Amino acid sequence: MPPPPPSSLPLLVSSYQKGHTLEQTIESLPDYHGLTEIKEVPNSAKEGHSPIFRSEHSYHHGLASMLHPDYKCVVDIYLNNVERNPNSNAWAYIPASGSEYQYITFKESKRLIDHFGSALVELVQTNNLTSPIISIYSHNRYEWLMSDLTCQMNSLPTVSLYDTLGPESTKHILQVTQTPIILTVNSKIDNLVNLIHESAYYNNDELSSLKIIITFDQVQADQLTRCQDAGVQLLSLTQLLKRGETLQAHFKPNLPTPDTITTVTFTSGTSSVPKGVELTQSMFMTALLNSAAVATKKLLKLRGTARIFAMLPLAHILERLDIYASFYHAVCVYFPKDGSNPKTFLDDLKKARPHIFITVPRVLMKIENAVKHKIHTDGSFKVKLLKNAINWKMQQYKLMGHTKTNPSHWLHDTILNGFKKTLGFDSLLFFVVGSAALPAGTSLFIKALLNHNLIYTGYGSTEACCGVTMNLGSDIHENHVGLISITTEFRIKDRPELEYVFGENRAGEIMFRGPQVFKNYFRDEQATKKAFDEDGFYISGDIVQLTDDGNIKILDRANNFFKLSHGEFISPERIETVYLEEYIEWIGQMWVIGRSHESFLVGFLFIDRAQIIGFLQHYRVQFNEENLQSVVNSLPFKRLFFNKVLNDPNGKLSELKGFEMIYNFKIYTEEFLTIENDTLTTTLKVRRHKAKAYFKNDIDELYAEGSLLQNKAKF
């Protein structure tokens, strides 16, 4: 990557002051509440681009790159907890046969890591594996984090696999990384063995490097036989821990350096074959500095007692980074009993009662949808009290014009706090929301519902080692992701073909640079060259708009834009957000699609079964259980629903132009975009190219029916 151009401003700095402890250094970090503007780097504008922008702090002091000289790698923070808080709980899990959380202290976790590490390194050495990359293929459980830290302690890079990659992408990753060892669970073993057999059947050696599968569960006899037939050794984690106990006394870990590759994280592939992003220890530590400045200050007084619930997949960078950030204060990580079944998470959440909750917008929008539906359909006195409390709180926020403080009322707070406790959020200090922008309306509703005014949202990517912006959530009007971080600088490239030119509408494709931004795609020189411009800025592919006060609004992915026959570009994500905000009590999920030879958009809607039945009954539409789906997708009903619900010219829809509205749609009474059908990533982003192929026949039918404005079918 080319070096950055000369600048009169300092480039990289450490936040450390000589003699300061880790806690004192965290305390001295700039308060993001006080960072209210960005600054242009002098003489940095170039043709077709905006000037380079930095945070106010970075403009004066340089891009922050290191927190403390004694903590250069992730394991340094973890080992600090082992030394200072050996008896504090590190991990919490519910055994398969149990119902209550069991705990592993930091001292005990270190013992497990030492035992596992000594046995794992022995496997590497006895099998003559040179610079191996270890794969982890599992849902969230404490063994996942233990494996990750074990590999880091021994400078063994990891790669994470997950179900939605699909067999072809999984095979591609295993082939590219030449993974010799996979750490997994029993439910994944058959899939892996099938891939090996398939590779052998076609007489290629794509997976010939795979030698050993280690299961976190107990070895099953039939799977042992299948692995042997496939030429792969199957071991259990329990076996390795026992072996490691005998080796540990003479074992010395190969600790990482700042330049050591921590992980090769393959992008979720919303539009193409996954690419492996090389992330080093120094990149993680820079990203963690940013996290410390934003959130972990609030945990200083809870060292050794705070809790975080690991709900999002650890295979993705957002959850992993936030777990690492929790190491700053010896936070206990609570894992769900069954990380593969999100339906059980609420029960676990109630028991965990976390201080920190990491989530994505779709989860909070589901909560909003469910509560609004309950309010809409339940006329009980208790629900009316809840409705009044939410409305009062939201009205107070609107009167203040911000949510920097939480207005209080003895009755409303009592009701809201009671509801918050039923969800397990009564100890909550703050939310962190990533993956996409959180609609302002949803943010306001959730703050009111949970009587809690701290929801932090941000923007980033795998290539940026997670977040590079932060919105502290006090603005009740704007759907933005906040200001640029103290670790990163950015500029905006004109995209005139999409009608985004910075000099005209302060919009274009965002590009960023800094010490936490990656440098290479794994073994893909061509993709790496395409990812950076001549000045070393990473080309994100995200279209943004810069507000007058320096906040960044995400408009869409550049490759999500498409044209209709009239020639105007369409941003489907923006349209979906407007509809979801306006009709949150109706629509639980939405996907918008169009075609270049058609003149209007069509949509796919998930509407709760009880909600749609209530609508049918209100308008006396005849139906039964067997024909419900066909009735709600008949032209007469869709026209009725369109006119009574979706065609309101007031409210949020007024933000859309006529060609941005949907004029035909299909209704589902269950979620239609799912991880299982490969139309969602594991962080719940829509895989639009997959959805377009999956629903092709339905799209054809909607366009064959035509616009509901023209079709006059009646009951």
C-alpha positions in Angstrom: 0.0 0.0 0.0 1.4 3.4 -0.9 2.5 5.7 2.0 0.2 8.5 2.9 0.9 11.9 1.5 2.8 14.5 3.5 0.8 16.5 5.9 1.5 19.3 8.3 -0.6 17.5 10.9 0.8 14.8 13.2 -0.1 11.3 12.0 0.1 8.8 14.8 0.2 9.3 18.6 -0.2 7.3 21.8 -2.7 8.3 24.4 -0.3 7.2 27.2 1.2 9.6 29.7 4.4 8.4 31.5 3.7 6.7 34.8 -0.1 6.3 34.2 -1.8 3.0 34.9 -4.2 1.5 32.4 -7.2 2.9 34.2 -5.6 6.4 34.4 -4.9 6.2 30.7 -8.5 5.3 29.9 -9.7 8.1 32.1 -7.5 10.6 30.1 -9.0 9.6 26.8 -11.1 12.4 25.1 -14.7 12.3 26.0 -16.7 11.6 22.9 -19.6 13.7 24.3 -17.2 16.7 24.0 -16.1 15.9 20.4 -18.7 17.9 18.5 -17.1 18.7 15.2 -14.6 17.5 12.6 -11.8 19.4 11.0 -10.5 19.6 7.4 -6.8 18.6 7.0 -5.2 21.7 5.3 -4.4 21.5 1.6 -5.9 17.9 1.4 -8.6 18.4 -1.2 -8.1 16.8 -4.6 -10.2 16.6 -7.8 -13.2 14.4 -7.4 -12.9 14.1 -3.7 -13.7 16.0 -0.5 -10.9 17.3 1.8 -9.6 14.8 4.3 -11.4 15.0 7.6 -10.4 14.2 11.2 -12.0 14.4 14.5 -11.3 17.6 16.4 -9.0 15.7 18.8 -7.1 14.0 16.0 -6.7 17.2 14.1 -4.8 18.7 17.0 -3.0 15.6 18.4 -2.8 13.1 15.6 -4.5 9.8 15.0 -4.5 7.8 18.2 -2.8 4.4 17.7 -1.8 3.0 21.1 -3.4 3.1 24.5 -0.6 2.0 26.8 2.9 0.6 26.2 2.4 -2.3 28.5 -0.6 -3.5 26.5 0.4 -4.0 22.9 -1.7 -7.2 22.2 -5.1 -8.4 23.2 -3.7 -11.1 25.4 -1.8 -8.5 27.4 -5.2 -7.1 28.6 -6.5 -10.6 29.3 -3.4 -11.5 31.3 -3.7 -8.3 33.3 -7.1 -9.6 34.5 -5.5 -13.0 35.4 -3.0 -11.2 37.6 -5.2 -8.5 39.2 -8.6 -10.3 39.3 -7.8 -14.1 39.4 -10.9 -15.0 41.4 -13.3 -12.8 39.4 -15.6 -14.7 37.0 -14.4 -14.6 33.4 -16.9 -16.8 31.6 -20.4 -18.0 32.4 -22.2 -20.8 30.7 -25.2 -23.1 31.3 -24.4 -26.8 31.0 -26.5 -28.8 28.5 -28.2 -30.7 31.3 -28.5 -27.6 33.6 -30.6 -24.5 33.9 -28.4 -22.1 35.9 -25.2 -20.4 35.0 -21.9 -22.0 36.0 -18.7 -19.9 36.3 -15.0 -20.1 35.3 -12.7 -17.6 37.0 -9.9 -15.8 35.2 -7.4 -18.0 37.1 -9.3 -21.1 35.9 -9.6 -19.8 32.4 -5.8 -19.3 32.2 -5.2 -22.9 33.4 -7.5 -24.2 30.6 -5.8 -22.0 28.0 -2.4 -23.2 29.1 -3.4 -26.9 29.0 -5.1 -26.5 25.6 -2.2 -24.4 24.2 0.4 -27.0 25.1 -1.5 -29.8 23.5 -2.5 -27.8 20.4 1.1 -26.8 19.8 2.2 -30.4 20.2 -0.2 -31.4 17.5 1.1 -28.7 15.3 4.7 -29.8 15.8 4.2 -33.5 15.6 2.3 -33.1 12.3 5.0 -30.8 10.9 2.6 -28.0 10.3 4.3 -24.8 9.2 2.6 -21.5 10.1 -0.8 -23.1 10.3 -4.1 -21.2 10.4 -6.6 -22.7 12.8 -10.3 -22.7 11.9 -13.1 -22.3 14.5 -16.5 -23.4 13.4 -19.0 -23.2 16.2 -21.9 -21.1 17.6 -21.2 -19.0 20.6 -20.0 -20.9 23.7 -17.1 -20.3 26.1 -14.9 -22.9 24.3 -15.0 -20.6 21.3 -13.4 -17.7 23.2 -11.1 -20.1 25.0 -9.9 -21.4 21.6 -9.4 -17.9 20.3 -7.3 -16.8 23.2 -5.3 -20.1 23.2 -4.4 -19.4 19.5 -3.5 -15.8 20.3 -1.3 -16.8 23.2 0.6 -19.0 20.8 0.7 -16.7 17.7 -1.6 -19.1 15.8 -3.8 -17.1 13.5 -7.5 -18.2 13.3 -10.2 -18.1 10.7 -13.9 -18.3 11.6 -16.4 -20.4 9.7 -20.2 -20.1 10.0 -23.2 -21.8 8.5 -24.4 -19.1 6.1 -21.1 -19.2 4.2 -22.6 -22.2 2.5 -20.5 -25.3 1.3 -18.8 -23.6 -1.6 -17.6 -20.6 0.4 -16.6 -22.8 3.3 -14.6 -25.0 0.9 -13.0 -21.9 -0.7 -11.9 -20.6 2.7 -10.5 -24.0 3.8 -8.6 -24.3 0.6 -7.2 -20.7 0.5 -6.1 -20.9 4.2 -4.8 -24.5 4.0 -6.4 -25.1 7.4 -5.0 -28.3 9.0 -7.0 -28.1 12.2 -10.7 -27.2 12.8 -12.1 -26.6 16.2 -15.9 -27.3 16.1 -18.9 -28.9 17.6 -20.6 -32.3 16.8 -23.4 -30.7 14.8 -20.9 -29.4 12.2 -18.8 -32.5 11.8 -21.0 -34.3 9.2 -21.0 -31.2 7.0 -17.2 -31.0 7.1 -16.8 -34.7 6.3 -19.2 -34.4 3.4 -17.0 -31.6 2.0 -14.0 -33.8 2.3 -15.7 -36.7 0.5 -17.0 -34.4 -2.2 -13.5 -33.0 -2.8 -12.1 -36.6 -3.0 -14.9 -37.7 -5.4 -14.0 -35.0 -7.9 -10.3 -36.0 -7.6 -9.0 -32.7 -6.4 -6.9 -31.9 -3.4 -8.8 -28.8 -2.2 -9.1 -30.0 1.3 -6.0 -32.2 1.5 -4.5 -29.9 4.1 -7.2 -30.7 6.7 -5.8 -33.3 9.1 -7.5 -32.9 12.5 -11.0 -32.1 13.7 -11.3 -31.2 17.4 -14.8 -31.1 18.8 -15.9 -29.1 21.9 -18.3 -32.0 22.6 -17.8 -35.7 23.3 -16.6 -37.8 20.4 -19.5 -39.9 18.9 -18.6 -43.4 17.6 -20.3 -43.0 14.3 -18.6 -39.6 13.6 -15.2 -41.1 14.6 -15.7 -43.8 12.0 -16.8 -41.3 9.3 -13.7 -39.1 10.0 -11.4 -42.1 9.9 -12.9 -43.1 6.5 -12.3 -39.5 5.3 -8.7 -39.6 6.4 -9.1 -37.1 9.2 -8.3 -37.5 12.9 -11.2 -36.7 15.3 -10.3 -35.6 18.9 -12.2 -34.0 21.7 -11.3 -30.8 23.5 -11.4 -32.9 26.8 -8.7 -35.2 25.4 -6.5 -32.3 24.6 -7.0 -30.6 28.0 -5.9 -33.8 29.7 -2.9 -34.2 27.4 -2.0 -30.6 27.9 -2.1 -31.0 31.7 0.9 -33.4 31.4 2.8 -31.1 29.1 2.1 -27.7 30.6 4.9 -27.7 33.2 7.6 -27.6 30.4 5.6 -25.5 27.9 6.3 -21.9 27.0 3.8 -20.1 24.8 4.9 -18.2 21.7 3.4 -14.8 22.6 2.3 -12.5 19.8 3.8 -9.2 18.8 1.9 -6.1 17.5 2.5 -7.3 13.9 1.3 -10.8 14.5 -1.8 -11.7 12.4 -4.6 -12.4 15.0 -7.2 -13.6 12.6 -8.1 -13.8 8.9 -11.7 -12.7 9.0 -13.7 -13.5 5.8 -16.3 -11.0 4.9 -19.9 -12.1 5.1 -20.1 -11.9 1.3 -23.3 -9.8 0.8 -22.3 -9.5 -2.8 -19.4 -11.7 -3.8 -17.1 -14.5 -2.8 -15.8 -13.9 0.8 -12.4 -12.2 1.0 -10.0 -12.8 3.9 -9.1 -9.7 5.8 -5.8 -9.9 7.7 -6.2 -8.3 11.1 -3.1 -7.9 13.3 -2.8 -7.4 17.0 -1.9 -3.7 16.6 -5.1 -3.1 14.5 -7.2 -4.7 17.3 -5.5 -2.6 19.9 -6.1 0.6 18.0 -9.8 -0.4 17.6 -9.9 -1.2 21.3 -8.5 2.2 22.1 -11.5 3.7 20.3 -13.9 1.4 22.3 -12.2 2.5 25.5 -12.7 6.2 24.7 -16.4 5.6 24.0 -17.8 3.0 26.3 -15.5 1.3 28.8 -15.0 4.4 30.9 -18.4 3.6 32.3 -17.1 0.3 33.7 -14.1 1.6 35.7 -16.0 1.3 39.0 -17.3 -2.2 38.2 -14.0 -3.9 37.6 -14.4 -7.6 38.2 -18.2 -7.5 38.6 -19.7 -6.3 35.3 -21.4 -8.6 32.8 -21.7 -8.8 29.0 -24.0 -11.1 27.1 -22.5 -12.7 24.0 -25.5 -12.8 21.6 -24.1 -11.8 18.2 -21.9 -14.4 16.5 -18.2 -14.4 17.6 -17.4 -15.3 14.0 -17.9 -11.6 13.2 -15.7 -8.8 14.2 -18.3 -6.7 16.1 -19.0 -9.1 18.9 -15.4 -10.2 19.1 -14.1 -6.7 19.5 -16.6 -5.8 22.1 -15.7 -9.0 24.1 -12.0 -8.0 23.9 -12.9 -4.4 25.0 -14.6 -5.9 28.1 -11.2 -7.3 29.1 -10.2 -3.8 30.1 -12.3 -4.2 33.3 -12.4 -7.9 33.9 -16.0 -8.2 32.7 -17.6 -11.6 32.8 -18.8 -12.9 29.4 -22.1 -14.7 29.6 -22.8 -17.2 26.9 -26.3 -18.4 25.8 -27.1 -22.0 26.8 -27.6 -22.9 23.1 -25.9 -20.4 20.9 -27.4 -22.0 17.8 -31.0 -21.2 18.9 -31.8 -17.5 19.2 -35.3 -18.4 20.4 -33.8 -19.3 23.8 -31.7 -16.2 24.2 -34.3 -14.2 26.1 -34.4 -16.8 28.9 -30.6 -16.6 29.2 -30.7 -12.8 29.1 -33.0 -12.7 32.1 -30.5 -14.7 34.1 -27.4 -12.9 32.8 -28.8 -9.3 33.5 -25.9 -7.8 31.5 -24.4 -4.3 32.0 -23.4 -4.3 28.3 -25.6 -5.5 25.4 -24.3 -5.7 21.9 -26.9 -6.0 19.2 -28.0 -5.0 15.7 -30.9 -2.7 14.6 -33.1 -5.6 13.5 -33.2 -7.0 17.0 -34.3 -3.7 18.5 -36.8 -3.2 15.7 -38.3 -6.6 16.5 -38.7 -5.6 20.1 -40.4 -2.3 19.0 -42.7 -4.2 16.6 -43.7 -6.7 19.2 -44.5 -4.1 21.9 -46.4 -1.8 19.5 -48.4 -4.8 18.4 -49.2 -5.6 22.0 -50.3 -2.1 22.7 -52.4 -2.1 19.5 -54.2 -5.3 20.3 -54.3 -5.5 24.1 -56.7 -3.2 25.8 -55.9 -4.2 29.4 -55.2 -1.7 32.1 -51.6 -2.9 32.5 -50.8 -2.4 28.9 -52.5 1.0 28.8 -50.2 2.1 31.7 -47.2 0.9 29.7 -48.4 2.8 26.6 -48.9 6.0 28.6 -45.4 5.7 30.2 -43.7 5.2 26.8 -45.6 8.1 25.3 -44.8 10.4 28.2 -41.1 9.5 28.0 -40.9 10.0 24.2 -42.7 13.3 24.5 -40.3 14.5 27.1 -37.3 13.6 24.9 -38.9 15.5 22.0 -39.5 18.5 24.2 -35.9 18.5 25.3 -34.7 18.0 21.7 -32.2 15.4 22.8 -31.7 12.3 25.0 -28.6 13.3 26.9 -30.5 13.0 30.2 -33.3 10.7 31.1 -36.4 12.5 32.3 -38.0 11.0 35.4 -41.6 10.4 36.7 -42.3 8.2 39.7 -45.2 6.3 38.2 -44.0 6.0 34.6 -40.4 5.0 35.7 -41.9 2.3 38.0 -43.8 0.8 35.1 -41.0 1.0 32.6 -38.4 -0.3 35.1 -40.6 -3.2 35.8 -40.9 -4.0 32.1 -37.2 -3.6 31.7 -36.6 -6.1 34.4 -38.7 -8.7 32.7 -36.3 -8.6 29.8 -33.2 -8.8 31.9 -32.1 -5.2 31.2 -32.4 -3.9 34.8 -28.6 -3.7 35.2 -27.9 -2.2 31.8 -25.3 0.6 31.5 -25.4 0.9 27.7 -26.3 -0.7 24.4 -23.9 -0.9 21.5 -25.6 -1.2 18.1 -23.7 -2.1 15.0 -24.0 -3.6 11.5 -26.3 -0.8 10.2 -27.8 2.6 11.2 -30.5 2.4 13.8 -33.6 4.4 12.7 -34.1 7.5 14.9 -37.7 6.5 15.7 -36.6 3.0 16.9 -33.9 4.5 19.0 -36.3 6.9 20.7 -38.9 4.2 21.3 -36.4 1.7 22.8 -35.0 4.4 25.0 -38.4 5.2 26.3 -39.5 1.6 26.6 -36.5 0.6 28.6 -36.2 3.9 30.5 -32.6 4.0 29.4 -31.0 6.8 27.3 -27.7 5.3 26.3 -27.7 3.6 23.0 -24.4 3.9 21.1 -24.4 3.2 17.4 -21.5 3.2 15.0 -20.3 2.4 11.5 -17.4 0.3 10.4 -16.4 -2.9 8.6 -14.3 -5.9 8.8 -11.6 -4.1 6.8 -11.6 -1.3 9.4 -11.3 -3.8 12.3 -14.9 -2.8 13.4 -16.1 0.7 14.1 -14.6 4.0 12.8 -17.5 6.3 13.8 -19.6 6.6 17.0 -23.1 8.2 17.5 -23.7 8.6 21.2 -27.4 8.6 20.5 -28.5 11.9 21.9 -29.8 13.3 18.6 -33.5 12.4 18.3 -33.9 13.6 14.7 -31.1 12.2 12.6 -30.5 8.7 11.3 -26.7 9.0 11.3 -23.8 7.0 12.7 -22.0 9.9 14.3 -18.6 11.5 14.0 -15.3 9.9 12.9 -13.2 8.2 15.6 -10.0 9.5 17.0 -8.1 6.7 15.3 -9.2 7.3 11.7 -9.4 9.9 9.0 -11.7 9.9 6.0 -12.6 11.6 2.7 -15.5 11.2 0.3 -15.1 10.4 -3.3 -17.6 11.7 -5.9 -19.8 9.2 -7.6 -21.4 11.3 -10.3 -22.9 8.3 -12.0 -25.0 7.9 -8.9 -25.6 11.6 -8.7 -23.5 12.0 -5.5 -21.0 14.8 -5.8 -19.5 16.2 -2.6 -19.4 19.8 -3.8 -23.1 19.7 -4.6 -24.8 17.5 -2.0 -21.9 16.6 0.5 -22.3 12.9 -0.5 -20.3 10.2 -2.2 -18.3 7.0 -1.4 -16.5 7.2 2.0 -12.9 6.2 2.1 -10.8 5.9 5.3 -7.3 5.5 6.5 -5.6 5.0 9.8 -3.7 2.5 12.0 -6.8 0.2 12.6 -7.5 -0.2 8.8 -6.3 -3.5 7.3 -3.5 -3.7 4.8 -4.0 -6.9 2.9 -6.6 -9.5 1.8 -5.2 -12.9 2.5 -3.4 -14.3 -0.5 -5.3 -12.0 -2.8 -3.0 -9.3 -4.2 -5.4 -8.3 -6.9 -8.3 -7.6 -4.5 -5.9 -5.8 -2.2 -4.8 -3.4 -5.0 -8.4 -2.7 -5.9 -9.3 -1.9 -2.2 -7.0 1.2 -1.9 -6.5 4.4 -3.8 -3.1 5.9 -4.6 -3.0 7.7 -1.3 -3.6 4.5 0.8 -7.3 5.2 1.6 -9.5 2.1 1.8 -12.4 2.3 -0.7 -15.4 1.2 1.3 -18.1 0.8 -1.3 -20.5 2.7 1.1 -22.4 5.8 -0.1 -22.6 8.4 2.7 -23.7 12.0 3.2 -21.9 14.3 5.5 -24.2 16.5 7.6 -23.5 20.1 8.3 -22.3 19.3 11.8 -19.9 16.5 10.6 -22.0 13.4 11.3 -22.0 10.6 8.7 -25.2 9.3 7.3 -25.1 5.9 5.5 -27.2 6.0 2.4 -26.5 2.5 0.9 -24.0 0.2 -0.6 -22.8 1.5 -3.9 -23.5 -1.9 -5.5 -27.1 -2.0 -4.0 -28.2 0.9 -6.2 -30.2 0.1 -9.3 -32.2 1.9 -11.9 -35.9 1.6 -12.9 -36.9 2.3 -16.5 -37.3 6.0 -16.0 -33.5 6.2 -15.3 -33.5 7.4 -11.7 -31.2 5.5 -9.2 -32.9 3.7 -6.4 -31.4 3.2 -2.9 -33.4 0.2 -1.5 -32.0 0.3 2.0 -33.1 3.9 2.5 -36.6 3.1 1.2 -36.8 0.1 3.5 -35.8 2.2 6.5 -38.5 4.8 5.8 -41.2 2.1 5.5 -40.1 0.3 8.6 -40.0 3.4 10.6 -43.5 4.6 9.4 -45.2 1.2 9.7 -43.2 -0.4 12.5 -46.4 -1.7 14.2 -47.2 -3.5 11.0 -44.0 -4.5 9.2 -41.5 -6.7 10.9 -39.3 -7.2 7.9 -39.1 -5.7 4.5 -37.1 -6.1 1.2 -37.5 -3.8 -1.8 -36.5 -4.8 -5.3 -36.8 -3.3 -8.8 -35.8 -4.1 -12.4 -34.3 -1.8 -15.0 -37.1 -2.5 -17.5 -39.9 -1.9 -15.0 -41.3 1.5 -14.0 -42.2 0.7 -10.3 -40.8 -1.0 -7.2 -42.2 -4.1 -5.5 -41.7 -5.2 -1.9 -41.8 -8.2 0.3 -43.3 -7.8 3.8 -43.4 -9.8 6.9 -46.5 -8.9 8.9 -47.3 -10.7 12.2 -49.9 -13.4 11.8 -52.1 -12.0 14.6 -51.8 -8.5 13.2 -52.9 -9.5 9.7 -55.8 -11.6 11.0 -57.0 -8.6 13.0 -57.0 -6.5 9.8 -58.9 -9.2 7.9 -61.6 -9.4 10.7 -61.9 -5.7 10.9 -62.7 -5.4 7.2 -64.8 -8.6 7.3 -62.7 -10.4 4.8 -63.5 -14.1 4.6 -60.6 -16.5 5.3 -59.6 -19.7 7.1 -56.4 -21.2 8.3 -55.8 -23.1 5.1 -56.2 -20.2 2.7 -54.8 -17.3 4.8 -51.6 -17.0 2.7 -53.5 -17.0 -0.6 -56.1 -14.5 0.7 -53.6 -11.9 1.9 -51.7 -12.1 -1.4 -54.8 -11.9 -3.6 -55.1 -8.7 -5.6 -58.3 -7.5 -3.9 -56.8 -7.8 -0.5 -53.5 -6.2 -1.4 -55.3 -3.3 -2.9 -57.3 -2.9 0.3 -54.2 -3.1 2.5 -52.3 -0.7 0.2 -55.1 1.9 0.3 -55.8 1.6 4.1 -52.2 1.2 5.3 -49.4 1.6 2.9 -50.5 4.6 0.8 -50.5 7.3 3.5 -49.1 10.5 1.9 -48.4 12.0 5.3 -45.7 11.1 7.8 -42.4 9.5 6.8 -43.5 8.5 3.3 -43.5 12.1 2.3 -39.7 11.8 2.3 -39.9 9.5 -0.7 -40.5 10.4 -4.3 -43.2 8.7 -6.2 -40.9 6.3 -7.9 -39.4 5.3 -4.6 -42.7 3.9 -3.2 -43.7 0.3 -3.7 -46.8 -0.4 -5.8 -47.1 -4.2 -5.4 -46.0 -6.5 -2.7 -46.1 -10.0 -1.3 -47.1 -10.6 2.4 -45.6 -13.3 4.6 -46.8 -14.2 8.1 -43.4 -15.5 9.0 -39.9 -14.0 8.5 -38.9 -14.6 4.9 -35.3 -13.3 5.0 -33.5 -15.8 7.2 -30.0 -17.1 7.9 -31.2 -20.5 7.0 -32.3 -19.7 3.4 -29.0 -17.7 2.9 -30.7 -14.3 2.4 -29.3 -12.9 5.7 -25.8 -12.8 7.0 -25.2 -13.9 10.6 -25.2 -10.2 11.5 -28.6 -9.9 9.9 -27.6 -7.9 6.8 -29.6 -8.7 3.7 -27.7 -10.6 1.0 -29.5 -8.9 -1.8 -28.0 -10.9 -4.7 -29.1 -14.1 -2.9 -32.6 -12.8 -2.1 -33.0 -11.7 -5.7 -32.3 -15.3 -6.9 -34.2 -17.0 -4.1 -37.4 -15.0 -4.7 -37.1 -14.7 -8.5 -40.4 -16.4 -9.2 -42.3 -14.3 -6.7 -40.8 -11.1 -8.3 -41.9 -12.3 -11.7 -45.5 -12.8 -10.4 -45.6 -9.4 -8.8 -44.6 -7.6 -12.0 -47.0 -9.8 -14.0 -49.8 -8.6 -11.7 -48.8 -5.0 -12.3 -49.2 -1.9 -10.1 -51.9 -1.9 -7.5 -52.7 1.7 -8.6 -53.8 0.4 -11.9 -55.2 -3.0 -11.0 -58.9 -2.5 -9.9 -59.6 -6.0 -8.6 -62.2 -6.1 -5.8 -63.6 -8.6 -3.4 
